[in-house]
Amino acid sequence: MHATKTASKAVQSRKEAGTWLKELRARAGLSQVELAEKLGLKYYTFVSQVENGFGRVPTDLIEAWGRALAQEPPAFVRKLLSYYEPELYRLLFEVEKK
């Protein structure tokens, strides 16, 4: 049961990340096609899959994706990590309570 709950939470987090990425893309004034072109992606549908929570921004594209969306890479990757790997994010960035 725990694995199912964890998987469901991961799917929800990817969807939330996708919503955030879509908002950033809209603010940057880019279409999915334009973003895909900036990132050198063959298919814009990959951007759609990420924004709809069916995929993740590949690690090797995180910096370029952030820059294409006019984001500072450290802040962008930190926020993305909070969605994709919440436990790792917590361990790396949250202050321990004593």
C-alpha positions as CSV (number, residue, x, y, z in Angstrom):
1,M,0.0,0.0,0.0
2,H,2.8,2.4,0.9
3,A,4.4,2.0,-2.6
4,T,1.1,2.9,-4.3
5,K,0.7,6.0,-2.1
6,T,4.2,7.1,-2.9
7,A,3.7,6.6,-6.6
8,S,0.4,8.5,-6.5
9,K,2.2,11.4,-4.6
10,A,5.0,11.4,-7.2
11,V,2.4,11.7,-10.1
12,Q,0.7,14.6,-8.3
13,S,4.1,16.3,-7.7
14,R,5.0,16.0,-11.4
15,K,1.6,17.5,-12.4
16,E,2.3,20.4,-10.0
17,A,5.7,20.9,-11.5
18,G,4.2,20.8,-15.0
19,T,1.7,23.5,-14.0
20,W,4.5,25.7,-12.6
21,L,6.6,25.1,-15.8
22,K,3.7,26.0,-18.0
23,E,3.1,29.3,-16.0
24,L,6.8,30.2,-16.4
25,R,6.7,29.4,-20.1
26,A,3.6,31.6,-20.5
27,R,5.3,34.5,-18.6
28,A,8.3,34.1,-20.9
29,G,6.0,34.5,-23.9
30,L,7.0,31.2,-25.4
31,S,4.8,28.6,-27.1
32,Q,5.6,24.9,-26.6
33,V,7.1,24.8,-30.1
34,E,9.3,27.9,-29.4
35,L,10.6,26.4,-26.1
36,A,11.3,23.1,-27.8
37,E,13.3,24.9,-30.5
38,K,15.3,26.8,-27.9
39,L,16.1,23.5,-26.1
40,G,17.0,21.7,-29.3
41,L,14.2,19.2,-28.9
42,K,13.0,17.3,-32.0
43,Y,9.4,17.3,-30.8
44,Y,7.5,20.0,-29.0
45,T,5.2,17.3,-27.7
46,F,7.9,16.5,-25.1
47,V,7.3,20.0,-23.6
48,S,3.6,19.1,-23.5
49,Q,4.3,15.8,-21.7
50,V,6.4,17.5,-19.1
51,E,3.8,20.3,-18.5
52,N,1.0,17.7,-18.2
53,G,3.0,15.7,-15.6
54,F,3.7,12.7,-17.9
55,G,7.4,13.4,-17.9
56,R,10.2,15.2,-16.2
57,V,12.7,17.8,-17.3
58,P,15.8,15.7,-18.1
59,T,18.7,16.5,-15.8
60,D,20.9,17.4,-18.8
61,L,18.4,20.0,-19.9
62,I,17.5,21.6,-16.5
63,E,19.9,24.6,-16.8
64,A,18.9,25.3,-20.5
65,W,15.2,24.9,-19.6
66,G,15.5,27.4,-16.7
67,R,17.5,29.9,-18.8
68,A,14.9,29.6,-21.7
69,L,12.3,30.5,-19.1
70,A,14.3,33.5,-17.8
71,Q,15.0,31.8,-14.5
72,E,18.3,31.8,-12.5
73,P,19.5,28.2,-12.7
74,P,20.2,27.6,-9.0
75,A,16.7,28.8,-8.0
76,F,15.1,27.0,-10.9
77,V,16.7,23.6,-10.1
78,R,16.0,24.0,-6.4
79,K,12.3,24.6,-7.1
80,L,12.2,21.7,-9.6
81,L,13.8,19.4,-7.1
82,S,11.2,20.3,-4.6
83,Y,8.6,18.8,-6.9
84,Y,10.5,15.9,-8.4
85,E,12.4,14.7,-5.3
86,P,10.8,16.2,-2.2
87,E,12.6,14.1,0.3
88,L,16.0,14.9,-1.3
89,Y,15.0,18.6,-1.4
90,R,14.1,18.4,2.3
91,L,17.4,16.8,3.2
92,L,19.4,19.3,1.2
93,F,17.7,22.6,1.9
94,E,15.5,22.5,4.9
95,V,16.9,23.6,8.2
96,E,16.8,20.8,10.8
97,K,14.7,21.5,13.8
98,K,16.5,20.9,17.1
